[in-house]
Amino acid sequence: MNFSKILNVILIAAVAFLYYLHFSTPNRTVDLATKTTDSLRLAKPMVQMPKEIKASKIVYLNSDILNEKYDYVKDLTSVAQAKQSKLESAYQAKGQKLQKDYAEFQQKASQGLLSENQSNSAQEDLTKRKEELDQMEAQLQTLVEEIQKSNEEVRKTVVDYVKEYNKTSKYNYILTYTSGPGGIVLLANDSLDITNEIVDGLNAQYKAKKKK
């Protein structure tokens, strides 16, 4: 239960109690109110004043634009997509050819059209090709792990840059914002958006590293 719900429960209980006091004993309303006020005055707790909360300087990065304009992300995405497309195309072609050849082998074997040596040779070939497909599956899984590692690398690069950037800016919070399904911020003020200057800085940093 969150804090607002707790407040609502307390408020409902308090209103119900006051409603009961008002209508259950109408002839003693004034006396009861007086006694209640006196009791509350005597039982009033000592409440300390809350600490002063200073205004926080908050800005945000639009992660959608960051992913779209950051050259490092674009290069990583391009390379990953090319590898994935090549692997998937080869896997699909070899997989379909293997299924076709295996079906033909079964048909010939069932009709007695293959000698023992031909049958053994065909089975060895089919088994070898199946192992090649398994290796390609493993390569696809490795590619997924590489992409996850690249995502972590990108995040670390951005965080490190933002930390350096904030040494002079000195914001209290630098948040990320996305308009996609995973976003939790419903509205963001454009005046707090520092995405473009962060992207410009990251791209300059990345360009310098590529020249080395």
Buried (B, 14 or more C-beta within 10 A) or exposed (E): EEEEEEEEEEEEEEEEEEEEBEEEEEEEEEEBEEEEEEEEEEEEEEEEEEEEEEEEEEBBBBBBBBBEBBBBBBEBBEEBEEBBEEBEEBBEEBBEEBEEBBEEBEEBBEEEEBEEEEBEEBBEEBEEBBEBBEEBEEBEEEBEEBBEEBEEEBEEBBEEBBEEBBEEEEBEEBBBBBEEEEBEEEEBEEEBBBBEEBBEBBBEBBEEEEEE
